[in-house]
Amino acid sequence: MKYDWTKYKTKILELKEILKNKNEGTDVEVSLVTPDDPDFDPNMQVPYIRVRYYVDDHTHERKIELFEHYLQKDIEEIIKLVEFFIQEFESEIDSSEYGGG
């Protein structure tokens, strides 16, 4: 579901800056990746949030696509949504790694 993400570029850049500082000092690395970024996954259609969760000696990764209907929301709503997705991802990993919890 491709759209012209550049019309949300200001919001995306603001969101990128917020996320960059959000999870410092945790086992989770969160970054917003746009088609302009050199490490953008060419299989993705839209900007996405890459979540990397470090457990012991390996990494789990999830990409959360930023569909247009997300970007139409205000920044605070997007952050809450992203935080929910991250918590859900962490719970899934903890459950598979540690058998629950």
The first five atom37 places (N, CA, C, CB, O) and aatype in JSON, in Angstrom:
{
  "aatype": [12, 11, 18, 3, 17, 16, 11, 18, 11, 16, 11, 9, 10, 6, 10, 11, 6, 9, 10, 11, 2, 11, 2, 6, 7, 16, 3, 19, 6, 19, 15, 10, 19, 16, 14, 3, 3, 14, 3, 13, 3, 14, 2, 12, 5, 19, 14, 18, 9, 1, 19, 1, 18, 18, 19, 3, 3, 8, 16, 8, 6, 1, 11, 9, 6, 10, 13, 6, 8, 18, 10, 5, 11, 3, 9, 6, 6, 9, 9, 11, 10, 19, 6, 13, 13, 9, 5, 6, 13, 6, 15, 6, 9, 3, 15, 15, 6, 18, 7, 7, 7],
  "atom_mask": [
    [1, 1, 1, 1, 1],
    [1, 1, 1, 1, 1],
    [1, 1, 1, 1, 1],
    [1, 1, 1, 1, 1],
    [1, 1, 1, 1, 1],
    [1, 1, 1, 1, 1],
    [1, 1, 1, 1, 1],
    [1, 1, 1, 1, 1],
    [1, 1, 1, 1, 1],
    [1, 1, 1, 1, 1],
    [1, 1, 1, 1, 1],
    [1, 1, 1, 1, 1],
    [1, 1, 1, 1, 1],
    [1, 1, 1, 1, 1],
    [1, 1, 1, 1, 1],
    [1, 1, 1, 1, 1],
    [1, 1, 1, 1, 1],
    [1, 1, 1, 1, 1],
    [1, 1, 1, 1, 1],
    [1, 1, 1, 1, 1],
    [1, 1, 1, 1, 1],
    [1, 1, 1, 1, 1],
    [1, 1, 1, 1, 1],
    [1, 1, 1, 1, 1],
    [1, 1, 1, 0, 1],
    [1, 1, 1, 1, 1],
    [1, 1, 1, 1, 1],
    [1, 1, 1, 1, 1],
    [1, 1, 1, 1, 1],
    [1, 1, 1, 1, 1],
    [1, 1, 1, 1, 1],
    [1, 1, 1, 1, 1],
    [1, 1, 1, 1, 1],
    [1, 1, 1, 1, 1],
    [1, 1, 1, 1, 1],
    [1, 1, 1, 1, 1],
    [1, 1, 1, 1, 1],
    [1, 1, 1, 1, 1],
    [1, 1, 1, 1, 1],
    [1, 1, 1, 1, 1],
    [1, 1, 1, 1, 1],
    [1, 1, 1, 1, 1],
    [1, 1, 1, 1, 1],
    [1, 1, 1, 1, 1],
    [1, 1, 1, 1, 1],
    [1, 1, 1, 1, 1],
    [1, 1, 1, 1, 1],
    [1, 1, 1, 1, 1],
    [1, 1, 1, 1, 1],
    [1, 1, 1, 1, 1],
    [1, 1, 1, 1, 1],
    [1, 1, 1, 1, 1],
    [1, 1, 1, 1, 1],
    [1, 1, 1, 1, 1],
    [1, 1, 1, 1, 1],
    [1, 1, 1, 1, 1],
    [1, 1, 1, 1, 1],
    [1, 1, 1, 1, 1],
    [1, 1, 1, 1, 1],
    [1, 1, 1, 1, 1],
    [1, 1, 1, 1, 1],
    [1, 1, 1, 1, 1],
    [1, 1, 1, 1, 1],
    [1, 1, 1, 1, 1],
    [1, 1, 1, 1, 1],
    [1, 1, 1, 1, 1],
    [1, 1, 1, 1, 1],
    [1, 1, 1, 1, 1],
    [1, 1, 1, 1, 1],
    [1, 1, 1, 1, 1],
    [1, 1, 1, 1, 1],
    [1, 1, 1, 1, 1],
    [1, 1, 1, 1, 1],
    [1, 1, 1, 1, 1],
    [1, 1, 1, 1, 1],
    [1, 1, 1, 1, 1],
    [1, 1, 1, 1, 1],
    [1, 1, 1, 1, 1],
    [1, 1, 1, 1, 1],
    [1, 1, 1, 1, 1],
    [1, 1, 1, 1, 1],
    [1, 1, 1, 1, 1],
    [1, 1, 1, 1, 1],
    [1, 1, 1, 1, 1],
    [1, 1, 1, 1, 1],
    [1, 1, 1, 1, 1],
    [1, 1, 1, 1, 1],
    [1, 1, 1, 1, 1],
    [1, 1, 1, 1, 1],
    [1, 1, 1, 1, 1],
    [1, 1, 1, 1, 1],
    [1, 1, 1, 1, 1],
    [1, 1, 1, 1, 1],
    [1, 1, 1, 1, 1],
    [1, 1, 1, 1, 1],
    [1, 1, 1, 1, 1],
    [1, 1, 1, 1, 1],
    [1, 1, 1, 1, 1],
    [1, 1, 1, 0, 1],
    [1, 1, 1, 0, 1],
    [1, 1, 1, 0, 1]
  ],
  "atom_positions": [
    [[0.85, -1.19, 0.0], [0.0, 0.0, 0.0], [0.89, 1.24, 0.0], [-0.96, 0.0, 1.23], [1.11, 1.88, 1.03]],
    [[1.38, 1.55, -1.14], [2.31, 2.66, -1.3], [1.57, 3.99, -1.37], [3.16, 2.47, -2.56], [0.45, 4.07, -1.88]],
    [[2.19, 5.03, -0.85], [1.65, 6.39, -0.89], [2.83, 7.35, -0.96], [0.75, 6.69, 0.36], [3.98, 6.94, -0.84]],
    [[2.54, 8.63, -1.16], [3.61, 9.61, -1.22], [4.0, 10.01, 0.2], [3.17, 10.86, -2.06], [3.43, 10.94, 0.77]],
    [[4.96, 9.3, 0.74], [5.37, 9.53, 2.13], [5.99, 10.9, 2.34], [6.35, 8.47, 2.56], [6.02, 11.41, 3.46]],
    [[6.5, 11.52, 1.27], [7.19, 12.8, 1.41], [6.25, 13.92, 1.89], [7.82, 13.19, 0.09], [6.72, 14.92, 2.43]],
    [[4.95, 13.75, 1.69], [4.05, 14.79, 2.19], [3.96, 14.76, 3.72], [2.65, 14.62, 1.57], [3.4, 15.67, 4.33]],
    [[4.49, 13.71, 4.33], [4.55, 13.6, 5.79], [5.99, 13.72, 6.3], [3.94, 12.26, 6.25], [6.29, 13.38, 7.45]],
    [[6.87, 14.2, 5.44], [8.3, 14.19, 5.76], [8.63, 14.96, 7.04], [9.08, 14.79, 4.61], [9.45, 14.5, 7.83]],
    [[8.01, 16.1, 7.26], [8.27, 16.87, 8.48], [7.89, 16.07, 9.72], [7.49, 18.2, 8.45], [8.65, 16.02, 10.68]],
    [[6.73, 15.45, 9.68], [6.28, 14.63, 10.81], [7.18, 13.42, 10.98], [4.81, 14.19, 10.61], [7.52, 13.05, 12.11]],
    [[7.58, 12.8, 9.9], [8.45, 11.63, 9.96], [9.81, 11.99, 10.55], [8.63, 11.02, 8.55], [10.34, 11.24, 11.37]],
    [[10.36, 13.11, 10.15], [11.65, 13.54, 10.7], [11.55, 13.86, 12.19], [12.18, 14.76, 9.94], [12.46, 13.55, 12.95]],
    [[10.44, 14.47, 12.6], [10.22, 14.74, 14.02], [10.1, 13.42, 14.79], [8.94, 15.59, 14.22], [10.68, 13.27, 15.86]],
    [[9.36, 12.51, 14.25], [9.18, 11.19, 14.86], [10.52, 10.44, 14.93], [8.15, 10.37, 14.06], [10.81, 9.78, 15.93]],
    [[11.3, 10.55, 13.89], [12.61, 9.9, 13.83], [13.5, 10.4, 14.97], [13.29, 10.16, 12.47], [14.19, 9.61, 15.62]],
    [[13.47, 11.7, 15.21], [14.29, 12.3, 16.27], [13.81, 11.85, 17.65], [14.24, 13.84, 16.16], [14.63, 11.56, 18.52]],
    [[12.51, 11.8, 17.85], [11.95, 11.35, 19.13], [12.35, 9.91, 19.4], [10.41, 11.5, 19.14], [12.79, 9.58, 20.5]],
    [[12.2, 9.05, 18.41], [12.51, 7.63, 18.58], [13.99, 7.37, 18.8], [12.04, 6.85, 17.37], [14.37, 6.43, 19.5]],
    [[14.82, 8.21, 18.21], [16.26, 8.05, 18.35], [16.68, 8.11, 19.82], [16.99, 9.14, 17.54], [17.6, 7.4, 20.24]],
    [[16.0, 8.94, 20.6], [16.37, 9.12, 22.0], [15.51, 8.31, 22.96], [16.27, 10.58, 22.36], [15.77, 8.28, 24.16]],
    [[14.5, 7.66, 22.43], [13.48, 7.02, 23.27], [13.98, 5.84, 24.09], [12.35, 6.56, 22.42], [13.66, 5.74, 25.27]],
    [[14.76, 4.96, 23.51], [15.1, 3.72, 24.18], [16.58, 3.57, 24.49], [14.66, 2.57, 23.36], [17.11, 2.46, 24.51]],
    [[17.25, 4.69, 24.72], [18.67, 4.61, 25.06], [18.84, 3.87, 26.37], [19.29, 6.03, 25.15], [18.07, 4.08, 27.32]],
    [[19.84, 2.99, 26.43], [20.13, 2.27, 27.66], [19.25, 1.05, 27.9], [0.0, 0.0, 0.0], [19.24, 0.5, 29.0]],
    [[18.5, 0.62, 26.87], [17.66, -0.57, 27.02], [18.15, -1.65, 26.07], [16.17, -0.24, 26.76], [19.09, -1.44, 25.31]],
    [[17.5, -2.8, 26.11], [17.84, -3.9, 25.2], [17.14, -3.76, 23.86], [17.47, -5.24, 25.84], [17.24, -4.64, 23.0]],
    [[16.44, -2.65, 23.67], [15.67, -2.44, 22.45], [16.24, -1.23, 21.7], [14.16, -2.22, 22.77], [16.47, -0.17, 22.27]],
    [[16.47, -1.43, 20.41], [16.93, -0.34, 19.55], [15.79, -0.03, 18.58], [18.26, -0.72, 18.77], [15.3, -0.91, 17.88]],
    [[15.38, 1.23, 18.55], [14.27, 1.64, 17.71], [14.76, 2.72, 16.76], [13.06, 2.14, 18.56], [15.36, 3.71, 17.2]],
    [[14.51, 2.54, 15.47], [14.89, 3.56, 14.51], [13.84, 3.64, 13.4], [16.29, 3.28, 13.91], [13.24, 2.64, 13.02]],
    [[13.65, 4.83, 12.91], [12.71, 5.05, 11.81], [13.52, 5.11, 10.52], [11.86, 6.37, 12.02], [14.49, 5.86, 10.42]],
    [[13.12, 4.32, 9.55], [13.87, 4.22, 8.3], [12.98, 4.66, 7.15], [14.39, 2.76, 8.08], [11.85, 4.18, 6.99]],
    [[13.49, 5.58, 6.35], [12.74, 6.09, 5.2], [13.41, 5.62, 3.9], [12.65, 7.64, 5.24], [14.56, 5.17, 3.93]],
    [[12.71, 5.73, 2.79], [13.32, 5.37, 1.5], [14.58, 6.18, 1.18], [12.32, 5.55, 0.38], [15.37, 5.77, 0.33]],
    [[14.78, 7.31, 1.83], [15.98, 8.12, 1.63], [17.2, 7.55, 2.36], [15.72, 9.54, 2.1], [18.33, 7.91, 2.03]],
    [[16.98, 6.69, 3.33], [18.08, 6.15, 4.13], [18.81, 5.04, 3.36], [17.55, 5.61, 5.47], [18.18, 4.25, 2.67]],
    [[20.14, 4.99, 3.5], [20.91, 3.98, 2.76], [20.59, 2.55, 3.19], [22.38, 4.23, 2.95], [20.76, 1.62, 2.4]],
    [[20.13, 2.36, 4.42], [19.83, 0.99, 4.88], [18.34, 0.64, 4.76], [20.27, 0.83, 6.33], [17.87, -0.32, 5.38]],
    [[17.61, 1.41, 3.95], [16.19, 1.12, 3.73], [16.04, -0.23, 3.03], [15.52, 2.24, 2.89], [16.74, -0.51, 2.05]],
    [[15.15, -1.05, 3.53], [14.89, -2.37, 2.94], [14.08, -2.18, 1.66], [14.14, -3.3, 3.96], [12.94, -1.72, 1.73]],
    [[14.62, -2.53, 0.5], [13.92, -2.31, -0.76], [12.64, -3.13, -0.9], [14.84, -2.64, -1.9], [11.82, -2.86, -1.78]],
    [[12.46, -4.13, -0.05], [11.22, -4.91, -0.06], [10.06, -4.19, 0.6], [11.44, -6.24, 0.62], [8.91, -4.58, 0.45]],
    [[10.37, -3.13, 1.32], [9.34, -2.37, 2.01], [8.77, -1.32, 1.06], [9.9, -1.71, 3.3], [9.47, -0.8, 0.18]],
    [[7.52, -1.01, 1.24], [6.84, -0.06, 0.36], [6.8, 1.36, 0.94], [5.43, -0.52, 0.09], [6.7, 2.34, 0.2]],
    [[6.89, 1.45, 2.26], [6.71, 2.73, 2.96], [7.75, 2.87, 4.07], [5.26, 2.85, 3.54], [8.4, 1.89, 4.42]],
    [[7.91, 4.08, 4.62], [8.79, 4.21, 5.79], [8.36, 3.23, 6.87], [8.78, 5.68, 6.34], [7.19, 2.87, 6.97]],
    [[9.32, 2.81, 7.67], [9.0, 1.84, 8.72], [9.86, 2.1, 9.95], [9.2, 0.4, 8.21], [10.88, 2.78, 9.9]],
    [[9.41, 1.53, 11.05], [10.16, 1.59, 12.28], [10.8, 0.21, 12.47], [9.25, 1.98, 13.51], [10.12, -0.81, 12.49]],
    [[12.11, 0.22, 12.59], [12.84, -1.03, 12.8], [13.09, -1.18, 14.3], [14.2, -1.05, 12.0], [13.68, -0.3, 14.93]],
    [[12.63, -2.29, 14.84], [12.8, -2.57, 16.26], [13.73, -3.77, 16.37], [11.41, -2.86, 16.97], [13.47, -4.83, 15.82]],
    [[14.82, -3.58, 17.07], [15.76, -4.67, 17.32], [15.79, -4.91, 18.82], [17.19, -4.33, 16.77], [16.03, -4.01, 19.62]],
    [[15.54, -6.15, 19.18], [15.51, -6.55, 20.58], [16.67, -7.5, 20.81], [14.14, -7.21, 20.96], [16.72, -8.58, 20.22]],
    [[17.6, -7.1, 21.67], [18.8, -7.88, 21.91], [18.58, -8.81, 23.11], [20.02, -6.95, 22.16], [18.28, -8.36, 24.21]],
    [[18.73, -10.11, 22.87], [18.58, -11.11, 23.9], [19.82, -11.97, 23.91], [17.3, -11.98, 23.68], [20.15, -12.62, 22.91]],
    [[20.52, -11.97, 25.03], [21.74, -12.74, 25.17], [22.68, -12.48, 24.0], [21.42, -14.24, 25.28], [23.19, -11.36, 23.85]],
    [[22.91, -13.48, 23.16], [23.89, -13.33, 22.09], [23.27, -13.19, 20.7], [24.82, -14.5, 22.1], [23.96, -13.36, 19.7]],
    [[21.98, -12.88, 20.64], [21.35, -12.72, 19.33], [20.32, -11.58, 19.34], [20.68, -14.03, 18.89], [19.98, -11.02, 20.38]],
    [[19.85, -11.27, 18.15], [18.94, -10.14, 17.95], [17.68, -10.59, 17.24], [19.63, -9.03, 17.15], [17.71, -11.39, 16.31]],
    [[16.56, -10.06, 17.71], [15.29, -10.26, 17.03], [14.93, -8.91, 16.41], [14.15, -10.78, 18.02], [15.18, -7.86, 17.0]],
    [[14.33, -8.95, 15.22], [14.01, -7.7, 14.55], [12.59, -7.74, 14.01], [15.0, -7.43, 13.41], [12.11, -8.76, 13.52]],
    [[11.93, -6.6, 14.1], [10.6, -6.44, 13.5], [10.56, -5.08, 12.83], [9.46, -6.58, 14.58], [11.14, -4.1, 13.3]],
    [[9.85, -5.04, 11.71], [9.64, -3.79, 10.99], [8.16, -3.43, 11.09], [10.09, -3.9, 9.49], [7.29, -4.23, 10.76]],
    [[7.91, -2.23, 11.55], [6.53, -1.74, 11.68], [6.32, -0.7, 10.59], [6.26, -1.13, 13.12], [6.88, 0.4, 10.64]],
    [[5.53, -1.05, 9.61], [5.3, -0.14, 8.49], [4.47, 1.06, 8.93], [4.6, -0.87, 7.33], [3.49, 0.92, 9.67]],
    [[4.87, 2.22, 8.48], [4.13, 3.44, 8.79], [3.17, 3.75, 7.65], [5.1, 4.64, 9.03], [3.46, 4.54, 6.76]],
    [[2.03, 3.1, 7.71], [1.01, 3.34, 6.71], [0.47, 4.75, 6.85], [-0.13, 2.31, 6.82], [0.58, 5.38, 7.9]],
    [[-0.11, 5.24, 5.79], [-0.59, 6.62, 5.77], [-1.59, 6.91, 6.88], [-1.22, 6.93, 4.42], [-1.56, 7.99, 7.47]],
    [[-2.47, 5.96, 7.19], [-3.46, 6.23, 8.23], [-2.81, 6.43, 9.6], [-4.47, 5.09, 8.3], [-3.4, 7.07, 10.47]],
    [[-1.61, 5.88, 9.82], [-0.87, 6.16, 11.06], [-0.35, 7.59, 11.04], [0.3, 5.15, 11.25], [-0.45, 8.31, 12.03]],
    [[0.22, 7.98, 9.9], [0.85, 9.29, 9.8], [-0.14, 10.44, 9.8], [1.68, 9.36, 8.56], [0.24, 11.59, 9.96]],
    [[-1.41, 10.13, 9.62], [-2.44, 11.17, 9.69], [-2.75, 11.54, 11.14], [-3.7, 10.7, 8.98], [-3.39, 12.56, 11.4]],
    [[-2.31, 10.71, 12.07], [-2.52, 10.98, 13.49], [-1.49, 11.98, 13.98], [-2.45, 9.67, 14.33], [-0.5, 12.25, 13.29]],
    [[-1.72, 12.55, 15.19], [-0.7, 13.46, 15.72], [0.45, 12.64, 16.32], [-1.32, 14.42, 16.78], [0.31, 11.45, 16.58]],
    [[1.57, 13.3, 16.53], [2.8, 12.64, 16.96], [2.59, 11.83, 18.24], [3.9, 13.69, 17.18], [3.06, 10.7, 18.33]],
    [[1.89, 12.39, 19.2], [1.68, 11.69, 20.48], [0.94, 10.37, 20.26], [0.89, 12.57, 21.46], [1.27, 9.36, 20.89]],
    [[-0.05, 10.37, 19.4], [-0.79, 9.14, 19.11], [0.1, 8.11, 18.41], [-2.02, 9.46, 18.23], [0.03, 6.91, 18.7]],
    [[0.92, 8.58, 17.5], [1.83, 7.67, 16.79], [2.81, 7.05, 17.77], [2.59, 8.42, 15.66], [3.07, 5.84, 17.72]],
    [[3.36, 7.85, 18.66], [4.31, 7.35, 19.66], [3.64, 6.29, 20.54], [4.84, 8.51, 20.54], [4.24, 5.25, 20.8]],
    [[2.42, 6.54, 20.99], [1.7, 5.56, 21.82], [1.49, 4.26, 21.05], [0.34, 6.13, 22.28], [1.64, 3.17, 21.61]],
    [[1.14, 4.37, 19.79], [0.92, 3.21, 18.94], [2.22, 2.41, 18.77], [0.37, 3.63, 17.57], [2.23, 1.19, 18.89]],
    [[3.3, 3.11, 18.5], [4.59, 2.48, 18.32], [5.03, 1.79, 19.62], [5.65, 3.51, 17.88], [5.53, 0.67, 19.6]],
    [[4.84, 2.47, 20.75], [5.19, 1.89, 22.04], [4.39, 0.61, 22.28], [4.94, 2.89, 23.18], [4.92, -0.37, 22.81]],
    [[3.12, 0.62, 21.9], [2.29, -0.58, 22.04], [2.87, -1.72, 21.2], [0.83, -0.28, 21.63], [3.01, -2.84, 21.68]],
    [[3.2, -1.44, 19.94], [3.77, -2.46, 19.05], [5.08, -3.0, 19.6], [3.99, -1.88, 17.64], [5.35, -4.2, 19.52]],
    [[5.91, -2.12, 20.17], [7.2, -2.54, 20.73], [6.98, -3.45, 21.94], [8.04, -1.31, 21.13], [7.63, -4.48, 22.07]],
    [[6.07, -3.06, 22.83], [5.77, -3.89, 24.02], [5.24, -5.26, 23.61], [4.75, -3.18, 24.93], [5.6, -6.28, 24.2]],
    [[4.4, -5.26, 22.59], [3.85, -6.52, 22.08], [4.98, -7.41, 21.54], [2.79, -6.24, 20.98], [5.01, -8.61, 21.8]],
    [[5.89, -6.82, 20.8], [7.03, -7.54, 20.24], [7.91, -8.09, 21.36], [7.84, -6.61, 19.31], [8.31, -9.26, 21.32]],
    [[8.23, -7.26, 22.35], [9.04, -7.71, 23.48], [8.38, -8.88, 24.19], [9.29, -6.55, 24.46], [9.05, -9.85, 24.56]],
    [[7.08, -8.8, 24.39], [6.35, -9.89, 25.06], [6.43, -11.18, 24.26], [4.89, -9.5, 25.28], [6.62, -12.26, 24.83]],
    [[6.28, -11.08, 22.94], [6.38, -12.26, 22.08], [7.77, -12.9, 22.2], [6.1, -11.88, 20.6], [7.89, -14.12, 22.32]],
    [[8.81, -12.07, 22.18], [10.17, -12.58, 22.25], [10.43, -13.2, 23.63], [11.2, -11.46, 21.96], [10.97, -14.3, 23.73]],
    [[10.04, -12.49, 24.68], [10.24, -13.01, 26.04], [9.54, -14.34, 26.21], [9.73, -12.0, 27.08], [10.06, -15.27, 26.83]],
    [[8.35, -14.43, 25.64], [7.57, -15.65, 25.75], [8.27, -16.81, 25.04], [6.17, -15.44, 25.17], [8.32, -17.93, 25.56]],
    [[8.81, -16.54, 23.85], [9.48, -17.62, 23.11], [10.86, -17.93, 23.68], [9.61, -17.23, 21.64], [11.29, -19.09, 23.66]],
    [[11.55, -16.92, 24.2], [12.9, -17.12, 24.74], [12.87, -17.76, 26.13], [13.63, -15.79, 24.81], [13.68, -18.63, 26.44]],
    [[11.93, -17.3, 26.95], [11.95, -17.7, 28.35], [10.74, -18.51, 28.77], [12.04, -16.49, 29.21], [10.56, -18.79, 29.96]],
    [[9.91, -18.9, 27.82], [8.77, -19.74, 28.12], [7.68, -19.06, 28.9], [0.0, 0.0, 0.0], [7.02, -19.68, 29.74]],
    [[7.47, -17.78, 28.64], [6.43, -17.02, 29.35], [7.03, -15.81, 29.99], [0.0, 0.0, 0.0], [8.23, -15.58, 29.93]],
    [[6.16, -15.03, 30.61], [6.7, -13.88, 31.34], [6.41, -12.66, 30.71], [0.0, 0.0, 0.0], [6.79, -11.6, 31.21]]
  ]
}
